[in-house]
Amino acid sequence: MRNFLKNKMAVVSAGFIIMILTFALLAPFIARQDPSAIDTNLVLSAPSAAHVFGTDTLGRDVFSRIVYGSRISLSISFIAVGISVFVGLFFGSIAGYYGGGIDSVIMRFVDIMLCFPTFFLILAVIAVLEPSIFNIMVVIGLTSWMGVARLVRAEILTLKERDFVAASRVMGASDTWIIVRHLIPNAIGPVFVSATLGIGGAILTESALSFLGIGVQPPTPSWGNILMDGKSTLGVAWWLTIFPGLFILFTVLSYNLLSEGLRDMLEPRLEDK
């Protein structure tokens, strides 16, 4: 923890992430106006005391939509990263522990998946499936596990030669027990760092899909479709793109900087002498 606190940018980033999570959890209390309430008398109203982030083309309060949109954007990113970590841990641990033909088959499959541009693969799958929050979570998760698998495999290739693994085998432990009880817990540190980076990437992917109209569908607010609403009025209503854009920017940047702090905390051997 001392190593983490030495990284001031990581501490500030953690504070910003806590603020965004608070917005998402306490959205009904922070955003007092209905994010879906239409008021034709307030169409494209500039930021004011009543509407601190202004209103959109339908007179809806932009601040409320951003706050409620944080629930959708963060939920999608957390669940998508959870799926990718689970799949990556499964395949990476099996490949690293058993090696040989199993390792070759799994890693060649990983190489094939990495040949496809991830975003365009997601676009292709989403275009076939019906756009929905569930589908977005699953598709992002199942197309972003390869980096975790390679990371876990590399860690387990080193760990499985350690004395504590040999001792566990001598005591009669099964392969499943050794992998789950000994190897994965010791390889989880770098996975946490990778997952933190993955959350930022998932937020960007969800925002891009929603901006293109094949992600979260209106009237459900997300940061991406709020940006999409403002693209046609950028010249007269700058607040429709600036505010959600800044939330996306600072949230993704915060997760990237937080990952650096987590690396210092979970891998103290990397600390500069």
Protein Blocks (a to p, Z undefined) as FASTA:
>chain_A
ZZmmmmmmlmmmmmmmmmmmmmmmmmmmmmmccfkbccfklgoiacdfklmnopafkopa
fklmmmmmmmmmmmmmmmmmmmmmmmmmmmmmmmmmngmmllmmmmmmmmmmmmpcfklm
mmmmmmmmccdfklmmmmmmmmmmmmmmmmmmmmmmmmmmpmklmmmmmnopafklmmmm
mmmmmmmmmmmmmmmmmmmmmmmmmmmmmmnopaccdfbdcfklmmmmmmmmmmmmmmlm
mmmmmmmmmmmmmmmmmmmmmmmmmmmmlpcZZ
